[in-house]
Amino acid sequence: MDMNADFRISHKSLLLPSLLIVVLTSSLFVCAFMMNGFSEASLTDAVHVKNETELKNIIDNTTNYKSTTIIIDNDVALTESLKISASKDITLTSIKATGFYKLIGASDKNTITVESGGTLKLEGTIVTHVNKVFGSGVFVSESGQLFMYGGEISGNSAIVEGNWASSSGLFSRGGGVLNYGVFELHGGKISNNVAGHGFGGGVYSGGTFKMFGGEISDNVVLESTSTGGYGGGVYNGGTFMLSGGTISGNTAADNGGGVYNYGSFERLGGVISGNTAAGRYGYDDVYLSNSGGSSNGGNGGGPPMWGDFSLRDVVLICVDVAIVVVGVVVAVLLFTFKKELRYTKEKTI
């Protein structure tokens, strides 16, 4: 019997498992590199705060254009609107055993104001007001940017504008988010917000609004008048692109329980259902205004871009890849072992 032949057979049988192990190692290395890129801003510059003074100081003193993550360790009650000024790139999150800590807005003030040139990312915080206190959750100025990946914007009531003597009377806009810049919703929830005499219980957008995921639900526009009661979930007067997420359970006193569109509305996917409009024209889910609204709608949508993934998404993808590769390696090793064992028995016989 040629012993070298036995060695060559064993050597060849280990080639495929060895290649698979190399693939597994490479995959894990790539995932680790990706996770490092996703977590660089959130881990390297993370700062913990417990009150309004600490929060404002960190935001004011952070380096311009440098992404900084702020972790809120308590509910924080504000005495004025928290401002994200030009050139600031701030991520707000919180760490709590269950749920999220709250950022509580001051009376007649928006909880957060993203000024022109500023960037805010919300990942795990509840942006709210106490009951019967007016103020939108987040106000986004022209050229400001808001990206929401998690947490909640809830329990806010838009500030009433105008006066009784004016021709248009009283009105309010954007109970949850009042946007004139860029707002992207990737995850989290905008819920239980109110706009009285108004437009957009959940979101009022006169800028660019892109919805990739998350939920806009149970928001309300109250008191239908000649100039209000439109868009329980979303009032769009700018550009609105919907490709994912859910808009449901919202109520408008007049039209557009889910969405009232007065601008450009492109629907690539997502769900709009279960909304209510109490006005004479109805349009519970979507209302397209003849005065200026346009829509380019459809179903489905393209695959998500990398910007739509959170760190948690990347971790889960990497775990799935690792499980599949390990399973394949184990299966090949077992197959090879059984084959070698059978060959050995045959040789012995």
C-alpha positions as CSV (number, residue, x, y, z in Angstrom):
1,M,0.0,0.0,0.0
2,D,1.4,3.4,-1.0
3,M,1.5,5.6,2.2
4,N,2.1,8.7,0.2
5,A,-1.3,8.1,-1.5
6,D,-3.0,8.1,1.9
7,F,-1.3,11.4,2.7
8,R,-2.4,13.0,-0.6
9,I,-6.0,12.0,-0.1
10,S,-6.1,13.4,3.4
11,H,-4.4,16.6,2.3
12,K,-6.9,17.1,-0.6
13,S,-9.8,16.4,1.7
14,L,-8.8,19.2,4.0
15,L,-8.4,21.8,1.3
16,L,-12.1,22.8,1.0
17,P,-12.6,23.1,4.8
18,S,-9.4,25.2,5.0
19,L,-10.7,27.5,2.3
20,L,-14.1,27.9,4.1
21,I,-12.3,28.7,7.3
22,V,-10.3,31.4,5.5
23,V,-13.6,32.8,4.1
24,L,-15.2,32.8,7.6
25,T,-12.2,34.7,9.0
26,S,-12.2,37.2,6.2
27,S,-16.0,37.8,6.6
28,L,-15.6,38.4,10.3
29,F,-12.7,40.8,9.7
30,V,-14.8,42.7,7.1
31,C,-17.7,42.9,9.6
32,A,-15.5,44.1,12.4
33,F,-14.2,46.8,10.0
34,M,-17.7,47.9,9.2
35,M,-18.8,47.9,12.8
36,N,-15.8,50.1,13.6
37,G,-16.9,52.5,11.0
38,F,-20.4,52.6,12.2
39,S,-19.5,52.9,15.9
40,E,-16.6,55.3,15.6
41,A,-18.6,58.4,16.2
42,S,-20.9,56.8,18.8
43,L,-18.1,55.3,20.9
44,T,-15.0,57.5,20.5
45,D,-16.6,60.8,21.4
46,A,-19.5,59.6,23.6
47,V,-20.2,61.9,26.5
48,H,-22.6,61.3,29.4
49,V,-24.8,64.1,30.7
50,K,-27.4,64.4,33.6
51,N,-28.9,67.8,33.3
52,E,-29.6,70.7,31.0
53,T,-26.4,72.7,31.8
54,E,-24.1,69.8,31.0
55,L,-26.0,69.0,27.8
56,K,-25.8,72.6,26.5
57,N,-22.2,73.0,27.5
58,I,-21.2,69.8,25.6
59,I,-23.1,70.9,22.5
60,D,-21.7,74.5,22.5
61,N,-18.1,73.4,23.1
62,T,-18.0,70.4,20.7
63,T,-15.6,70.8,17.7
64,N,-17.4,72.0,14.6
65,Y,-18.1,69.3,12.0
66,K,-17.0,66.6,14.4
67,S,-19.6,63.9,15.1
68,T,-20.3,63.8,18.8
69,T,-22.5,61.4,20.7
70,I,-24.2,62.5,23.9
71,I,-25.7,59.9,26.2
72,I,-28.5,61.2,28.5
73,D,-28.4,59.4,31.9
74,N,-31.6,61.0,33.3
75,D,-34.8,62.6,32.2
76,V,-33.8,66.2,31.4
77,A,-36.2,69.1,31.8
78,L,-35.3,72.1,29.6
79,T,-35.9,75.8,30.4
80,E,-35.5,76.8,26.8
81,S,-35.2,75.2,23.4
82,L,-32.1,73.0,23.0
83,K,-30.2,74.5,20.0
84,I,-28.1,72.6,17.5
85,S,-26.2,75.4,15.9
86,A,-24.5,75.7,12.6
87,S,-21.6,73.2,12.0
88,K,-22.5,71.0,15.0
89,D,-23.0,67.3,14.3
90,I,-24.8,65.9,17.4
91,T,-26.2,62.4,18.2
92,L,-28.5,62.1,21.1
93,T,-29.2,58.8,22.8
94,S,-29.8,57.3,26.2
95,I,-29.1,54.1,28.2
96,K,-31.8,52.8,30.4
97,A,-32.8,49.3,31.5
98,T,-36.2,49.7,29.8
99,G,-37.3,52.3,27.4
100,F,-35.5,55.7,27.0
101,Y,-34.8,58.8,29.0
102,K,-36.8,61.9,28.2
103,L,-35.8,65.3,26.9
104,I,-38.7,67.5,28.2
105,G,-39.4,70.8,26.4
106,A,-40.1,74.1,28.1
107,S,-43.5,75.8,27.9
108,D,-44.2,77.5,24.5
109,K,-40.8,76.4,23.3
110,N,-39.8,73.7,20.8
111,T,-37.9,71.0,22.6
112,I,-35.1,71.0,20.1
113,T,-34.2,73.5,17.4
114,V,-31.8,72.5,14.6
115,E,-30.5,75.7,13.2
116,S,-29.4,76.3,9.7
117,G,-26.2,74.3,9.0
118,G,-26.7,72.1,12.1
119,T,-27.1,68.3,12.1
120,L,-29.0,66.2,14.7
121,K,-29.2,62.4,14.9
122,L,-31.8,60.9,17.3
123,E,-31.1,57.2,18.3
124,G,-32.7,56.5,21.7
125,T,-34.3,59.4,23.4
126,I,-37.9,60.5,24.0
127,V,-38.4,64.1,22.8
128,T,-41.6,65.4,24.5
129,H,-43.4,68.0,26.6
130,V,-45.4,67.7,29.8
131,N,-49.2,67.6,29.4
132,K,-50.9,70.8,28.3
133,V,-47.7,72.6,27.4
134,F,-47.2,73.9,23.8
135,G,-44.2,73.3,21.7
136,S,-43.2,71.1,18.8
137,G,-40.8,68.2,19.4
138,V,-38.1,69.2,16.9
139,F,-38.0,72.3,14.7
140,V,-35.6,72.0,11.7
141,S,-34.6,75.3,10.2
142,E,-33.9,75.7,6.5
143,S,-30.5,74.0,5.7
144,G,-30.7,72.1,9.0
145,Q,-30.7,68.3,9.1
146,L,-32.5,65.8,11.3
147,F,-31.9,62.0,11.1
148,M,-34.0,59.8,13.3
149,Y,-33.0,56.1,13.9
150,G,-34.7,55.3,17.1
151,G,-36.5,56.6,20.2
152,E,-39.6,58.6,20.2
153,I,-41.0,62.1,19.4
154,S,-44.2,62.0,21.3
155,G,-46.6,64.0,23.5
156,N,-45.9,67.4,21.9
157,S,-48.5,70.1,20.9
158,A,-47.5,72.6,18.2
159,I,-47.2,76.2,19.2
160,V,-50.2,78.3,18.2
161,E,-49.3,81.1,15.7
162,G,-51.2,84.1,14.5
163,N,-53.8,86.0,16.5
164,W,-57.6,86.3,16.7
165,A,-57.7,89.5,14.8
166,S,-55.8,88.3,11.7
167,S,-57.5,87.2,8.6
168,S,-56.3,83.6,8.9
169,G,-56.9,83.4,12.7
170,L,-55.0,81.0,14.8
171,F,-53.1,78.0,13.4
172,S,-50.2,75.6,14.3
173,R,-47.9,73.4,12.4
174,G,-46.0,70.2,13.1
175,G,-46.8,68.8,16.6
176,G,-43.9,66.2,16.4
177,V,-41.6,67.6,13.8
178,L,-41.7,71.0,12.1
179,N,-39.3,70.7,9.2
180,Y,-38.0,73.3,6.7
181,G,-34.7,71.7,6.1
182,V,-33.9,67.9,5.6
183,F,-35.6,65.3,7.7
184,E,-34.9,61.5,7.3
185,L,-36.9,59.0,9.3
186,H,-35.1,55.6,9.5
187,G,-36.6,54.2,12.7
188,G,-38.3,55.0,15.9
189,K,-41.7,56.4,16.5
190,I,-43.5,59.8,16.1
191,S,-46.7,59.4,18.0
192,N,-49.4,61.1,20.1
193,N,-48.5,64.7,18.9
194,V,-51.1,67.4,18.3
195,A,-51.5,70.4,16.0
196,G,-54.5,72.5,16.9
197,H,-56.1,74.7,14.2
198,G,-53.4,73.3,12.1
199,F,-51.3,71.3,9.7
200,G,-49.4,68.1,10.4
201,G,-50.1,66.5,13.7
202,G,-47.0,64.3,13.5
203,V,-44.9,66.0,10.8
204,Y,-45.2,69.3,9.0
205,S,-42.6,69.5,6.2
206,G,-42.0,72.5,4.0
207,G,-38.5,71.1,3.1
208,T,-37.4,67.6,2.2
209,F,-38.8,64.6,4.1
210,K,-37.6,61.1,3.4
211,M,-39.1,58.1,5.3
212,F,-37.2,54.8,5.1
213,G,-38.7,53.2,8.2
214,G,-40.1,53.8,11.6
215,E,-43.7,54.7,12.5
216,I,-45.9,57.8,12.4
217,S,-49.0,56.9,14.4
218,D,-51.8,58.3,16.6
219,N,-51.2,61.9,15.9
220,V,-54.0,64.4,15.6
221,V,-54.9,67.7,13.9
222,L,-57.7,69.4,15.8
223,E,-60.4,72.0,15.1
224,S,-61.0,72.2,11.4
225,T,-61.2,75.7,10.1
226,S,-60.9,77.3,6.7
227,T,-57.1,77.1,7.1
228,G,-56.5,74.0,9.1
229,G,-57.3,70.4,10.1
230,Y,-55.1,68.9,7.4
231,G,-52.6,66.0,7.7
232,G,-53.0,64.0,10.9
233,G,-49.8,62.1,10.3
234,V,-48.0,64.2,7.7
235,Y,-48.6,67.5,6.0
236,N,-46.2,67.9,3.1
237,G,-45.7,71.3,1.4
238,G,-42.3,70.4,0.1
239,T,-40.8,67.1,-1.1
240,F,-41.8,63.9,0.5
241,M,-40.4,60.5,-0.5
242,L,-41.8,57.4,1.2
243,S,-40.1,54.1,0.8
244,G,-40.6,52.3,4.1
245,G,-42.2,52.4,7.5
246,T,-45.8,52.8,8.6
247,I,-48.2,55.8,8.8
248,S,-51.3,54.6,10.7
249,G,-53.9,55.5,13.3
250,N,-53.6,59.3,12.7
251,T,-56.6,61.6,12.7
252,A,-57.4,64.9,10.8
253,A,-60.3,67.1,11.6
254,D,-60.7,67.8,7.9
255,N,-58.6,66.0,5.2
256,G,-55.7,63.7,4.9
257,G,-55.8,61.6,8.0
258,G,-52.5,59.9,7.1
259,V,-50.9,62.3,4.6
260,Y,-52.1,65.6,3.2
261,N,-49.9,66.5,0.3
262,Y,-49.6,70.0,-1.1
263,G,-46.1,69.5,-2.6
264,S,-44.3,66.6,-4.4
265,F,-45.0,63.1,-3.1
266,E,-43.1,60.1,-4.3
267,R,-44.2,56.8,-2.9
268,L,-41.9,53.8,-3.4
269,G,-43.2,51.6,-0.6
270,G,-44.3,51.8,3.0
271,V,-47.7,51.4,4.5
272,I,-50.4,54.1,4.9
273,S,-53.5,52.6,6.5
274,G,-56.0,52.9,9.3
275,N,-56.1,56.7,9.4
276,T,-59.2,58.9,9.8
277,A,-60.3,62.2,8.3
278,A,-63.5,63.7,9.7
279,G,-64.0,66.4,7.1
280,R,-66.7,66.5,4.5
281,Y,-64.3,65.2,1.8
282,G,-62.9,62.3,3.8
283,Y,-59.6,61.0,2.3
284,D,-58.7,59.0,5.4
285,D,-55.3,57.9,4.3
286,V,-53.9,60.2,1.6
287,Y,-55.2,63.5,0.2
288,L,-53.6,65.1,-2.8
289,S,-54.4,68.8,-3.1
290,N,-55.6,70.0,-6.5
291,S,-54.0,73.3,-5.7
292,G,-50.5,72.1,-5.9
293,G,-50.0,68.5,-4.9
294,S,-48.4,65.9,-7.1
295,S,-47.7,62.3,-6.6
296,N,-45.5,59.7,-8.3
297,G,-46.6,56.5,-6.5
298,G,-46.1,52.8,-6.7
299,N,-45.4,49.8,-4.6
300,G,-42.2,48.1,-3.6
301,G,-39.1,50.2,-3.8
302,G,-35.4,49.5,-4.3
303,P,-33.0,47.9,-1.8
304,P,-31.9,49.9,1.2
305,M,-28.7,52.0,1.0
306,W,-25.9,51.6,3.7
307,G,-27.1,54.9,5.2
308,D,-30.3,53.1,6.2
309,F,-28.6,50.6,8.4
310,S,-27.9,51.1,12.1
311,L,-25.1,49.6,14.1
312,R,-27.5,47.0,15.4
313,D,-28.4,46.0,11.8
314,V,-24.8,45.5,10.9
315,V,-24.2,43.4,13.9
316,L,-27.2,41.2,13.0
317,I,-26.0,40.8,9.4
318,C,-22.5,39.8,10.6
319,V,-23.9,37.3,13.0
320,D,-26.1,35.8,10.3
321,V,-23.1,35.5,7.9
322,A,-21.0,33.9,10.6
323,I,-23.7,31.3,11.4
324,V,-24.1,30.4,7.8
325,V,-20.4,30.0,7.1
326,V,-19.8,28.1,10.4
327,G,-22.7,25.8,9.4
328,V,-21.2,25.1,6.0
329,V,-17.7,24.4,7.5
330,V,-19.1,22.0,10.0
331,A,-21.1,20.2,7.4
332,V,-18.1,19.9,5.1
333,L,-15.9,18.6,7.9
334,L,-18.5,16.0,8.9
335,F,-18.8,14.9,5.3
336,T,-15.1,14.7,4.9
337,F,-14.7,12.8,8.1
338,K,-17.3,10.2,7.1
339,K,-15.6,9.9,3.7
340,E,-12.2,9.4,5.3
341,L,-13.6,6.9,7.7
342,R,-15.3,4.9,5.0
343,Y,-12.1,5.0,2.9
344,T,-10.1,3.7,5.9
345,K,-12.5,0.8,6.5
346,E,-12.4,-0.2,2.9
347,K,-8.6,-0.1,2.9
348,T,-8.5,-2.2,6.1
349,I,-10.8,-4.8,4.5
